[in-house]
Amino acid sequence: MLSEGAPAGAAGISPRAGDDRALVAAIAAGDQQALGMLYDQHAPKLLGLARRMLGDQAAAEDLLHDVFLEVWQHAAEYSAARGTVDAWLTIRTRSRALDRLGRGARHALAVERAAGEQAGHADAPAPAAGVDGARLHDLVARLPAELVTVLELGYFEGLSASEAAVRIGIPVGTVKSRTARALSLLREALEPRTAVKS
């Protein structure tokens, strides 16, 4: 699909649709058909993610092509110990989209994703999809840079608190407290203001 001259299949490997790990293993062995199967299973979701992040269908399609080209070239690097194939593909898609965005846009997206996490709570504000871009940028401008950093690492790069701590060079507890503080500030900012009358 994305590579020409590759063998149509790899001897001894018969991946089935739905078996992501087997498909990735087959791709690593040069099975182009397995790449097509993996693409068919995950492309709709990943394309939607890329389109939401980039705001453009053509750019999203181009990015998705690049992601699956990387999968073809680097399938052998996938490790089940680090997460599911779905998570691996999602992180690659997010990372490539972020590479194409400026820092201001990355900050706004971090806010949007973090704010969306609050939707799971009964008393949470509406998901950030209902917040206009100008307000998101205003919220980002009010957040300290160190809080945005932990949100970006956790929500977009998919790093755990310990992995983020290593990346930034601070204690795990500090990462957790900054993340909690950032979410708290966002929740307060997004909560509808109600007048208190006695």
Backbone as ProteinMPNN parsed JSONL, in Angstrom:
{"seq_chain_A": "MLSEGAPAGAAGISPRAGDDRALVAAIAAGDQQALGMLYDQHAPKLLGLARRMLGDQAAAEDLLHDVFLEVWQHAAEYSAARGTVDAWLTIRTRSRALDRLGRGARHALAVERAAGEQAGHADAPAPAAGVDGARLHDLVARLPAELVTVLELGYFEGLSASEAAVRIGIPVGTVKSRTARALSLLREALEPRTAVKS", "coords_chain_A": {"N_chain_A": [[0.817, -1.205, 0.0], [1.816, 1.34, 0.948], [4.406, 1.083, 0.321], [6.526, 0.252, -2.326], [7.544, -2.661, -4.082], [7.846, -4.3, -1.928], [7.628, -7.493, -0.307], [4.7, -9.457, -0.783], [3.795, -11.002, 1.274], [4.841, -12.585, 4.349], [6.747, -15.4, 4.981], [5.367, -18.043, 6.861], [3.874, -16.445, 8.553], [0.653, -15.615, 9.376], [-1.301, -13.314, 9.694], [-4.359, -12.173, 11.221], [-7.265, -10.167, 10.702], [-7.883, -7.819, 13.223], [-6.105, -8.828, 15.029], [-3.878, -7.113, 16.261], [-1.174, -7.164, 17.215], [-0.059, -9.38, 15.891], [-0.324, -8.496, 13.3], [1.431, -6.289, 13.263], [3.826, -7.623, 13.744], [3.973, -9.118, 11.41], [4.167, -7.067, 9.551], [6.659, -6.065, 10.242], [8.123, -8.141, 9.276], [7.933, -7.748, 6.63], [5.443, -7.933, 5.377], [3.24, -6.673, 3.257], [0.503, -6.831, 2.902], [-0.439, -7.151, 5.488], [0.077, -4.625, 6.465], [-1.828, -3.173, 5.066], [-4.143, -4.265, 6.198], [-3.894, -3.45, 8.86], [-4.017, -0.722, 8.507], [-6.655, -0.434, 7.477], [-8.102, -1.092, 9.75], [-7.442, 0.856, 11.66], [-7.222, 3.397, 10.495], [-9.621, 5.094, 10.164], [-10.206, 6.112, 12.784], [-7.735, 7.321, 13.465], [-7.471, 9.177, 11.426], [-9.575, 10.871, 12.017], [-8.658, 11.921, 14.448], [-6.319, 13.259, 13.593], [-7.478, 15.126, 11.874], [-9.012, 16.661, 13.647], [-6.979, 17.796, 15.159], [-5.372, 19.171, 13.303], [-7.178, 20.555, 11.772], [-7.78, 20.368, 9.091], [-8.721, 18.497, 6.3], [-7.176, 17.515, 4.094], [-4.552, 17.885, 5.008], [-4.64, 16.204, 7.201], [-4.974, 13.704, 5.98], [-2.568, 13.509, 4.616], [-0.79, 13.473, 6.752], [-1.571, 11.068, 7.954], [-0.781, 9.227, 6.032], [1.987, 9.537, 6.289], [2.331, 8.571, 8.89], [1.666, 5.826, 8.65], [3.604, 5.086, 6.846], [5.809, 5.322, 8.456], [5.164, 3.286, 10.237], [5.464, 1.081, 8.557], [8.205, 1.229, 8.13], [9.273, 1.089, 10.688], [8.156, -0.955, 12.206], [9.316, -3.076, 13.578], [10.22, -1.931, 15.881], [8.152, -1.726, 17.618], [6.885, -2.428, 20.852], [5.114, -4.568, 22.839], [5.156, -4.392, 25.553], [5.129, -1.758, 26.174], [2.645, -0.809, 25.645], [-0.573, -0.926, 23.912], [-1.105, -1.682, 20.404], [-2.883, 0.097, 19.278], [-2.61, 2.321, 21.009], [0.059, 2.922, 20.467], [-0.067, 3.686, 17.764], [-1.779, 5.869, 17.995], [-0.297, 7.65, 19.589], [1.856, 8.119, 17.864], [0.511, 9.413, 15.796], [-0.48, 11.713, 17.082], [1.942, 12.884, 17.858], [3.143, 13.452, 15.372], [1.286, 15.264, 14.391], [1.532, 17.327, 16.246], [4.114, 18.097, 15.683], [3.71, 19.554, 13.427], [2.416, 21.755, 14.199], [2.456, 25.046, 15.675], [3.929, 26.245, 18.775], [2.029, 27.684, 20.295], [-0.401, 26.671, 19.352], [-0.112, 24.041, 20.155], [-0.23, 24.329, 22.909], [-2.856, 25.204, 23.229], [-4.213, 22.932, 22.352], [-3.44, 21.122, 24.291], [-4.725, 22.172, 26.497], [-7.356, 21.878, 25.628], [-7.639, 19.084, 25.47], [-7.087, 18.302, 28.113], [-9.106, 19.651, 29.471], [-11.27, 18.339, 28.434], [-11.104, 15.957, 29.752], [-12.417, 16.407, 32.062], [-15.02, 15.985, 31.537], [-15.969, 13.572, 32.323], [-16.851, 13.758, 34.865], [-19.621, 14.289, 36.986], [-20.216, 16.914, 37.819], [-18.736, 18.424, 36.141], [-17.429, 20.91, 33.815], [-18.691, 21.621, 30.5], [-17.439, 19.656, 27.733], [-14.323, 20.593, 26.172], [-14.751, 20.99, 23.521], [-16.833, 22.666, 23.223], [-15.817, 25.098, 23.766], [-14.623, 28.163, 22.598], [-11.9, 28.906, 20.307], [-10.517, 31.279, 20.919], [-10.979, 31.613, 23.632], [-9.699, 29.36, 24.634], [-7.035, 29.936, 23.998], [-6.704, 32.131, 25.628], [-6.933, 30.923, 28.125], [-4.672, 29.308, 28.072], [-2.685, 31.233, 28.022], [-2.812, 32.112, 30.582], [-1.951, 30.021, 32.111], [0.832, 28.75, 33.912], [3.982, 28.03, 32.356], [5.222, 25.631, 33.148], [3.133, 24.044, 33.939], [1.687, 23.625, 31.611], [3.552, 22.154, 30.231], [3.636, 19.62, 31.572], [1.074, 18.75, 30.991], [1.148, 18.539, 28.206], [3.064, 16.498, 27.88], [1.856, 14.353, 29.207], [-0.773, 14.128, 28.094], [-0.482, 14.298, 25.308], [1.89, 13.1, 24.431], [1.646, 10.783, 25.698], [3.013, 9.965, 27.953], [3.809, 8.423, 31.078], [3.56, 9.498, 34.533], [6.029, 9.016, 35.749], [7.692, 8.707, 33.519], [7.47, 11.228, 32.38], [8.628, 12.691, 34.418], [11.301, 11.895, 34.247], [11.895, 12.886, 31.711], [11.606, 15.675, 32.059], [13.187, 16.09, 34.241], [12.517, 16.251, 36.942], [11.069, 15.44, 40.198], [8.766, 12.624, 40.45], [6.524, 13.084, 42.031], [6.265, 15.826, 41.822], [5.544, 16.132, 39.158], [3.017, 14.925, 39.227], [1.664, 16.618, 41.039], [1.76, 19.038, 39.661], [0.246, 18.388, 37.42], [-2.243, 17.886, 38.581], [-2.749, 20.419, 39.618], [-2.873, 21.954, 37.264], [-5.13, 20.841, 35.995], [-7.039, 21.476, 37.869], [-7.054, 24.281, 37.759], [-7.927, 24.638, 35.14], [-10.45, 23.463, 35.287], [-11.723, 25.199, 37.05], [-11.657, 27.518, 35.512], [-13.264, 26.858, 33.368], [-15.704, 26.281, 34.446], [-19.092, 27.235, 34.574], [-19.876, 30.542, 35.457], [-21.655, 31.403, 38.278], [-23.969, 33.494, 39.814], [-23.88, 34.342, 43.226], [-26.379, 34.471, 45.447], [-27.895, 35.796, 48.343]], "CA_chain_A": [[0.0, 0.0, 0.0], [2.639, 2.526, 1.067], [5.762, 0.804, -0.116], [6.55, -0.552, -3.534], [8.637, -3.612, -4.148], [7.895, -5.098, -0.71], [6.996, -8.785, -0.504], [3.259, -9.446, -0.492], [3.551, -11.669, 2.54], [6.036, -13.128, 4.971], [6.586, -16.835, 5.181], [5.13, -18.528, 8.219], [3.069, -15.515, 9.333], [-0.697, -15.486, 8.817], [-2.049, -12.418, 10.586], [-5.791, -12.04, 11.0], [-7.812, -8.865, 11.042], [-8.227, -7.726, 14.637], [-4.968, -9.239, 15.847], [-2.934, -6.037, 15.983], [0.231, -7.537, 17.45], [0.366, -10.265, 14.809], [-0.192, -7.671, 12.107], [2.673, -5.518, 13.358], [4.928, -8.571, 13.566], [4.017, -9.455, 9.994], [4.675, -5.877, 8.864], [8.099, -6.036, 10.505], [8.734, -9.179, 8.445], [7.796, -7.369, 5.234], [4.136, -8.292, 4.832], [2.521, -5.476, 2.856], [-0.927, -7.068, 3.11], [-0.697, -6.889, 6.905], [0.036, -3.171, 6.607], [-3.148, -2.759, 4.587], [-5.148, -4.672, 7.18], [-3.756, -2.572, 10.023], [-4.515, 0.578, 8.052], [-8.11, -0.501, 7.401], [-8.667, -1.165, 11.102], [-7.164, 2.015, 12.505], [-7.197, 4.671, 9.776], [-10.735, 6.022, 10.422], [-10.031, 6.787, 14.077], [-6.546, 8.168, 13.42], [-7.749, 10.294, 10.525], [-10.409, 11.791, 12.778], [-7.787, 12.597, 15.406], [-5.461, 14.189, 12.853], [-8.317, 16.214, 11.358], [-9.352, 17.543, 14.776], [-5.79, 18.518, 15.603], [-4.844, 20.045, 12.253], [-8.25, 21.375, 11.242], [-7.803, 20.326, 7.628], [-8.832, 17.114, 5.836], [-6.038, 17.148, 3.242], [-3.369, 17.797, 5.864], [-4.816, 15.016, 8.031], [-4.723, 12.543, 5.14], [-1.127, 13.496, 4.36], [-0.152, 13.049, 7.991], [-1.852, 9.652, 8.159], [0.112, 8.512, 5.119], [3.32, 9.545, 6.899], [2.31, 7.698, 10.064], [1.722, 4.423, 8.243], [4.912, 4.873, 6.243], [6.681, 5.07, 9.612], [4.839, 1.952, 10.735], [6.111, 0.143, 7.631], [9.654, 1.304, 8.284], [9.725, 0.902, 12.075], [7.292, -1.91, 12.911], [10.125, -3.919, 14.462], [10.496, -1.202, 17.125], [6.998, -1.8, 18.516], [7.013, -3.33, 22.001], [3.837, -4.73, 23.534], [5.357, -4.051, 26.959], [4.924, -0.321, 26.351], [1.262, -0.433, 25.379], [-1.247, -1.587, 22.8], [-0.816, -1.155, 19.068], [-3.746, 1.266, 19.131], [-1.972, 3.435, 21.712], [1.282, 3.222, 19.723], [-0.456, 4.427, 16.562], [-2.36, 7.145, 18.415], [0.797, 8.512, 20.026], [2.591, 8.532, 16.662], [-0.31, 10.384, 15.071], [-0.465, 12.967, 17.846], [3.283, 13.468, 17.798], [3.359, 14.028, 14.046], [0.434, 16.451, 14.278], [2.138, 18.384, 17.061], [5.296, 18.571, 14.964], [3.273, 20.476, 12.373], [1.75, 22.905, 14.813], [3.3, 25.929, 16.468], [3.818, 26.023, 20.218], [0.764, 28.226, 20.784], [-1.464, 25.722, 19.036], [0.086, 22.86, 21.009], [-0.733, 24.688, 24.232], [-4.317, 25.219, 23.177], [-4.673, 21.555, 22.25], [-3.242, 20.498, 25.595], [-5.82, 22.662, 27.329], [-8.598, 21.276, 25.156], [-7.685, 17.67, 25.844], [-7.171, 18.207, 29.568], [-10.436, 20.086, 29.871], [-12.193, 17.284, 28.042], [-11.046, 14.901, 30.762], [-13.341, 16.73, 33.136], [-16.376, 15.628, 31.129], [-16.374, 12.329, 32.966], [-17.368, 14.038, 36.201], [-21.0, 14.783, 36.933], [-20.304, 18.364, 37.989], [-17.686, 19.026, 35.332], [-17.889, 21.787, 32.759], [-18.877, 20.969, 29.208], [-16.186, 19.351, 27.077], [-13.696, 21.758, 25.574], [-15.212, 21.188, 22.151], [-17.771, 23.769, 23.232], [-15.101, 26.305, 24.111], [-14.058, 28.689, 21.368], [-10.439, 28.949, 20.259], [-10.0, 32.467, 21.588], [-10.988, 31.376, 25.077], [-8.637, 28.397, 24.928], [-5.755, 30.649, 23.97], [-6.66, 32.967, 26.818], [-6.644, 30.035, 29.254], [-3.273, 28.902, 27.953], [-1.844, 32.382, 28.384], [-2.852, 32.288, 32.036], [-1.302, 28.882, 32.774], [2.292, 28.771, 33.94], [4.567, 27.154, 31.343], [5.534, 24.298, 33.666], [1.901, 23.259, 33.988], [1.381, 23.222, 30.236], [4.515, 21.12, 29.854], [3.224, 18.297, 32.058], [-0.127, 18.362, 30.256], [1.564, 18.108, 26.871], [3.742, 15.202, 27.964], [0.919, 13.311, 29.626], [-1.941, 13.953, 27.241], [-0.188, 14.176, 23.889], [2.941, 12.127, 24.159], [1.249, 9.542, 26.34], [3.984, 9.551, 28.963], [3.346, 8.264, 32.458], [4.142, 10.516, 35.406], [7.445, 8.719, 35.952], [8.401, 8.99, 32.268], [7.52, 12.686, 32.253], [9.597, 13.17, 35.399], [12.635, 11.679, 33.679], [12.049, 13.794, 30.575], [11.769, 17.051, 32.534], [14.242, 16.134, 35.252], [11.95, 16.632, 38.24], [10.485, 14.282, 40.881], [7.448, 12.149, 40.001], [5.501, 13.771, 42.82], [6.1, 17.178, 41.279], [4.765, 15.986, 37.926], [1.628, 14.655, 39.617], [1.059, 17.796, 41.654], [1.565, 20.046, 38.609], [-0.868, 17.957, 36.587], [-3.464, 18.119, 39.357], [-2.944, 21.871, 39.7], [-3.288, 22.421, 35.943], [-6.511, 20.417, 35.775], [-7.883, 22.241, 38.783], [-7.176, 25.634, 37.217], [-8.762, 24.563, 33.935], [-11.823, 23.182, 35.709], [-12.269, 26.44, 37.598], [-11.82, 28.484, 34.422], [-14.319, 26.423, 32.454], [-16.984, 26.172, 35.13], [-19.942, 28.419, 34.365], [-19.928, 31.443, 36.619], [-23.032, 31.598, 38.768], [-24.042, 34.521, 40.829], [-24.266, 33.836, 44.531], [-27.328, 35.409, 46.06], [-28.329, 35.394, 49.672]], "C_chain_A": [[0.852, 1.257, 0.0], [4.049, 2.319, 0.563], [5.715, -0.091, -1.334], [7.727, -1.498, -3.491], [8.758, -4.474, -2.914], [7.216, -6.429, -0.98], [5.541, -8.747, -0.083], [2.949, -10.116, 0.828], [4.848, -12.211, 3.089], [5.792, -14.584, 5.293], [6.343, -17.169, 6.636], [4.27, -17.618, 9.063], [1.719, -15.346, 8.65], [-1.525, -14.607, 9.741], [-3.514, -12.367, 10.211], [-6.224, -10.64, 11.373], [-8.212, -8.875, 12.517], [-7.097, -8.118, 15.563], [-3.817, -8.265, 15.582], [-1.469, -6.438, 16.146], [0.764, -8.417, 16.323], [0.544, -9.48, 13.52], [1.109, -6.878, 12.122], [3.887, -6.42, 13.17], [5.091, -8.941, 12.094], [4.558, -8.286, 9.17], [6.188, -5.787, 9.034], [8.836, -7.055, 9.647], [8.543, -8.898, 6.953], [6.473, -7.69, 4.582], [3.323, -7.031, 4.545], [1.017, -5.627, 3.049], [-1.309, -6.793, 4.567], [-0.768, -5.39, 7.168], [-1.322, -2.642, 6.166], [-4.244, -3.101, 5.574], [-5.109, -3.768, 8.405], [-4.311, -1.19, 9.69], [-6.045, 0.591, 8.056], [-8.76, -0.464, 8.778], [-8.53, 0.135, 11.879], [-7.252, 3.375, 11.817], [-8.377, 5.587, 10.089], [-10.57, 6.81, 11.719], [-8.859, 7.761, 14.035], [-6.749, 9.37, 12.514], [-8.606, 11.336, 11.235], [-9.587, 12.594, 13.776], [-6.935, 13.644, 14.708], [-6.26, 15.379, 12.337], [-8.694, 17.188, 12.466], [-8.154, 18.388, 15.191], [-5.315, 19.534, 14.572], [-5.905, 20.958, 11.652], [-8.367, 21.367, 9.73], [-7.773, 18.876, 7.162], [-7.609, 16.676, 5.034], [-4.768, 16.976, 4.07], [-3.428, 16.547, 6.734], [-4.511, 13.751, 7.229], [-3.23, 12.393, 4.849], [-0.37, 13.002, 5.589], [-0.353, 11.555, 8.221], [-0.979, 8.786, 7.256], [1.507, 8.418, 5.728], [3.392, 8.602, 8.094], [2.433, 6.234, 9.649], [2.989, 4.094, 7.461], [5.933, 4.586, 7.346], [6.433, 3.682, 10.191], [5.524, 0.897, 9.866], [7.618, 0.075, 7.887], [10.143, 0.917, 9.684], [8.881, -0.085, 12.876], [8.071, -2.763, 13.903], [10.409, -3.247, 15.809], [9.322, -1.265, 18.104], [7.245, -2.815, 19.622], [5.684, -3.375, 22.745], [3.949, -4.336, 25.006], [5.074, -2.577, 27.219], [3.505, 0.126, 26.034], [0.696, -1.164, 24.177], [-0.809, -0.978, 21.472], [-1.641, 0.105, 18.828], [-3.121, 2.488, 19.789], [-0.714, 3.883, 20.981], [0.968, 4.065, 18.491], [-1.009, 5.811, 16.916], [-1.274, 8.124, 18.825], [1.605, 8.999, 18.829], [1.816, 9.602, 15.896], [-0.301, 11.729, 15.78], [0.887, 13.66, 17.733], [3.541, 14.129, 16.455], [2.511, 15.277, 13.859], [1.033, 17.61, 15.057], [3.378, 18.956, 16.395], [4.928, 19.638, 13.938], [2.605, 21.728, 12.918], [2.759, 23.764, 15.558], [3.064, 25.698, 17.944], [2.502, 26.545, 20.78], [-0.386, 27.273, 20.543], [-1.34, 24.479, 19.889], [-0.451, 23.134, 22.399], [-2.253, 24.641, 24.257], [-4.873, 23.807, 23.112], [-4.512, 20.825, 23.579], [-4.365, 20.902, 26.543], [-7.122, 21.965, 26.936], [-8.713, 19.828, 25.604], [-7.846, 17.512, 27.351], [-8.558, 18.6, 30.058], [-11.469, 19.024, 29.538], [-12.216, 16.154, 29.044], [-12.071, 15.146, 31.863], [-14.771, 16.3, 32.808], [-16.876, 14.356, 31.796], [-16.955, 12.535, 34.354], [-18.747, 14.678, 36.103], [-21.089, 16.299, 37.007], [-19.259, 19.097, 37.166], [-18.268, 19.976, 34.307], [-18.067, 21.014, 31.47], [-17.528, 20.682, 28.59], [-15.65, 20.563, 26.351], [-14.115, 21.992, 24.142], [-16.181, 22.362, 22.081], [-17.129, 25.091, 23.584], [-14.452, 26.859, 22.858], [-12.541, 28.829, 21.478], [-9.857, 30.128, 21.005], [-9.944, 32.254, 23.1], [-9.902, 30.387, 25.472], [-7.281, 29.086, 24.961], [-5.597, 31.542, 25.197], [-6.328, 32.133, 28.049], [-5.175, 29.616, 29.248], [-2.35, 30.018, 28.414], [-1.776, 32.572, 29.897], [-2.177, 31.144, 32.799], [0.204, 29.044, 32.785], [2.855, 27.729, 32.967], [4.821, 25.749, 31.873], [4.299, 23.411, 33.777], [1.51, 22.766, 32.599], [2.308, 22.088, 29.813], [4.073, 19.738, 30.319], [1.96, 17.824, 31.357], [0.238, 17.848, 28.873], [2.195, 16.72, 26.911], [2.762, 14.08, 28.298], [-0.19, 13.046, 28.631], [-1.619, 13.77, 25.77], [0.912, 13.194, 23.564], [2.662, 10.806, 24.856], [2.217, 9.056, 27.404], [3.324, 9.39, 30.328], [4.003, 9.357, 33.287], [5.639, 10.28, 35.601], [8.265, 9.007, 34.699], [8.536, 10.494, 32.052], [8.549, 13.268, 33.219], [11.024, 13.027, 34.882], [12.894, 12.671, 32.56], [12.347, 15.224, 31.037], [12.917, 17.192, 33.525], [13.757, 16.64, 36.596], [11.352, 15.394, 38.886], [9.094, 13.923, 40.344], [6.335, 12.881, 40.743], [5.225, 15.175, 42.309], [5.29, 17.141, 39.996], [3.289, 15.803, 38.276], [0.952, 15.885, 40.198], [0.83, 18.898, 40.62], [0.382, 19.688, 37.718], [-2.189, 18.225, 37.301], [-3.785, 19.608, 39.428], [-3.456, 22.424, 38.376], [-4.745, 22.08, 35.683], [-7.478, 21.19, 36.656], [-8.117, 23.656, 38.247], [-8.081, 25.65, 35.981], [-10.222, 24.345, 34.293], [-12.475, 24.461, 36.242], [-12.564, 27.447, 36.493], [-12.993, 28.139, 33.523], [-15.683, 26.288, 33.124], [-17.811, 27.415, 34.879], [-20.004, 29.252, 35.634], [-21.39, 31.665, 37.02], [-23.016, 32.647, 39.867], [-24.513, 33.925, 42.133], [-25.152, 34.878, 45.19], [-27.759, 34.88, 47.412], [-29.772, 35.782, 49.891]], "O_chain_A": [[0.657, 2.143, -0.832], [4.802, 3.278, 0.396], [4.966, -1.067, -1.378], [8.778, -1.18, -2.934], [9.666, -5.302, -2.832], [6.308, -6.492, -1.809], [5.192, -8.067, 0.882], [1.925, -9.817, 1.443], [5.846, -12.29, 2.373], [4.741, -14.947, 5.82], [7.014, -16.655, 7.53], [3.951, -17.971, 10.198], [1.653, -14.975, 7.478], [-2.362, -15.11, 10.49], [-3.875, -12.501, 9.042], [-5.634, -10.002, 12.245], [-8.811, -9.838, 12.995], [-7.117, -7.786, 16.748], [-2.911, -8.545, 14.796], [-0.628, -6.094, 15.316], [1.888, -8.232, 15.856], [1.451, -9.759, 12.737], [1.807, -6.803, 11.111], [4.859, -6.036, 12.519], [6.21, -9.062, 11.595], [5.309, -8.483, 8.215], [6.909, -5.472, 8.088], [10.011, -6.878, 9.324], [8.94, -9.703, 6.11], [6.381, -7.717, 3.355], [2.786, -6.402, 5.457], [0.33, -4.645, 3.331], [-2.385, -6.261, 4.838], [-1.567, -4.932, 7.985], [-1.897, -1.768, 6.815], [-5.173, -2.317, 5.77], [-6.15, -3.367, 8.927], [-4.994, -0.573, 10.507], [-6.659, 1.522, 8.578], [-9.83, 0.119, 8.956], [-9.407, 0.48, 12.671], [-7.346, 4.401, 12.491], [-8.158, 6.785, 10.269], [-10.769, 8.024, 11.747], [-8.97, 8.891, 14.509], [-6.255, 10.46, 12.802], [-8.392, 12.538, 11.076], [-9.79, 13.798, 13.933], [-6.836, 14.781, 15.17], [-5.777, 16.511, 12.358], [-8.697, 18.401, 12.256], [-8.303, 19.561, 15.534], [-4.902, 20.637, 14.931], [-5.584, 22.006, 11.092], [-8.984, 22.26, 9.149], [-6.905, 18.108, 7.576], [-7.067, 15.595, 5.265], [-4.003, 16.035, 3.859], [-2.408, 15.904, 6.98], [-3.867, 12.833, 7.736], [-2.699, 11.283, 4.84], [0.569, 12.214, 5.479], [0.573, 10.855, 8.631], [-0.497, 7.734, 7.675], [2.138, 7.362, 5.693], [4.395, 7.915, 8.289], [3.217, 5.486, 10.233], [3.404, 2.935, 7.42], [6.803, 3.727, 7.198], [7.369, 2.987, 10.586], [6.093, -0.065, 10.38], [8.219, -1.0, 7.861], [11.279, 0.473, 9.851], [8.897, -0.049, 14.107], [7.545, -3.133, 14.953], [10.794, -3.917, 16.768], [9.463, -0.907, 19.273], [7.744, -3.913, 19.376], [5.19, -2.352, 23.22], [2.949, -3.987, 25.633], [4.808, -2.187, 28.356], [3.192, 1.312, 26.14], [1.396, -1.925, 23.509], [-0.22, 0.102, 21.431], [-1.15, 1.069, 18.24], [-3.099, 3.569, 19.201], [-0.445, 5.08, 20.881], [1.66, 5.044, 18.211], [-0.74, 6.794, 16.225], [-1.319, 9.297, 18.454], [1.998, 10.164, 18.781], [2.395, 10.574, 15.411], [-0.132, 12.768, 15.143], [0.962, 14.873, 17.536], [4.089, 15.229, 16.392], [2.957, 16.244, 13.241], [1.041, 18.746, 14.583], [3.667, 20.146, 16.519], [5.733, 20.514, 13.622], [2.275, 22.647, 12.168], [3.79, 23.271, 16.017], [2.104, 25.028, 18.325], [1.915, 25.91, 21.656], [-1.241, 27.081, 21.407], [-2.35, 23.914, 20.309], [-1.066, 22.259, 23.007], [-2.857, 24.106, 25.187], [-5.889, 23.509, 23.74], [-5.352, 20.005, 23.948], [-4.887, 20.078, 27.293], [-7.889, 21.522, 27.791], [-9.77, 19.398, 26.066], [-8.64, 16.694, 27.816], [-9.116, 17.96, 30.949], [-12.434, 18.833, 30.279], [-13.225, 15.462, 29.181], [-12.535, 14.21, 32.513], [-15.63, 16.256, 33.69], [-18.08, 14.099, 31.827], [-17.489, 11.603, 34.955], [-18.996, 15.511, 35.232], [-21.929, 16.909, 36.345], [-18.93, 20.248, 37.451], [-19.445, 19.881, 33.959], [-17.634, 19.866, 31.368], [-16.559, 21.383, 28.881], [-16.406, 21.453, 25.96], [-13.872, 23.066, 23.591], [-16.342, 22.982, 21.03], [-17.819, 26.106, 23.69], [-13.798, 26.119, 22.124], [-11.976, 28.865, 22.571], [-8.819, 30.003, 21.655], [-8.989, 32.66, 23.762], [-9.258, 30.542, 26.509], [-6.475, 28.84, 25.858], [-4.5, 31.691, 25.734], [-5.555, 32.555, 28.908], [-4.523, 29.577, 30.291], [-1.361, 29.778, 29.107], [-0.809, 33.122, 30.424], [-1.87, 31.276, 33.983], [0.795, 29.433, 31.777], [2.262, 26.667, 32.782], [4.657, 24.775, 31.139], [4.397, 22.186, 33.717], [1.06, 21.632, 32.434], [1.888, 21.166, 29.113], [4.126, 18.782, 29.546], [1.785, 16.623, 31.147], [-0.299, 16.838, 28.419], [1.893, 15.87, 26.074], [2.838, 12.99, 27.732], [-0.519, 11.894, 28.348], [-2.397, 13.149, 25.046], [0.868, 12.526, 22.531], [3.364, 9.82, 24.63], [2.243, 7.867, 27.724], [2.403, 10.126, 30.681], [4.893, 10.06, 32.808], [6.424, 11.228, 35.616], [9.394, 9.49, 34.788], [9.575, 10.977, 31.603], [9.256, 14.218, 32.884], [11.851, 13.923, 35.054], [13.984, 13.236, 32.465], [13.219, 15.897, 30.488], [13.536, 18.25, 33.643], [14.467, 17.356, 37.302], [11.143, 14.39, 38.205], [8.353, 14.777, 39.857], [5.323, 13.252, 40.148], [4.092, 15.653, 42.358], [4.447, 18.007, 39.763], [2.42, 16.449, 37.69], [-0.205, 16.166, 39.886], [-0.171, 19.612, 40.684], [-0.387, 20.557, 37.308], [-3.137, 18.73, 36.699], [-4.943, 20.01, 39.312], [-4.361, 23.259, 38.355], [-5.511, 22.92, 35.21], [-8.591, 21.517, 36.244], [-9.239, 24.162, 38.279], [-8.893, 26.557, 35.802], [-11.119, 24.944, 33.7], [-13.626, 24.764, 35.928], [-13.581, 28.141, 36.524], [-13.644, 29.03, 32.976], [-16.704, 26.193, 32.442], [-17.297, 28.53, 34.961], [-20.164, 28.728, 36.737], [-22.229, 32.057, 36.209], [-22.139, 32.658, 40.732], [-25.43, 33.105, 42.158], [-24.735, 36.006, 45.453], [-27.959, 33.68, 47.598], [-30.325, 35.527, 50.961]]}, "name": "protein", "num_of_chains": 1, "seq": "MLSEGAPAGAAGISPRAGDDRALVAAIAAGDQQALGMLYDQHAPKLLGLARRMLGDQAAAEDLLHDVFLEVWQHAAEYSAARGTVDAWLTIRTRSRALDRLGRGARHALAVERAAGEQAGHADAPAPAAGVDGARLHDLVARLPAELVTVLELGYFEGLSASEAAVRIGIPVGTVKSRTARALSLLREALEPRTAVKS"}
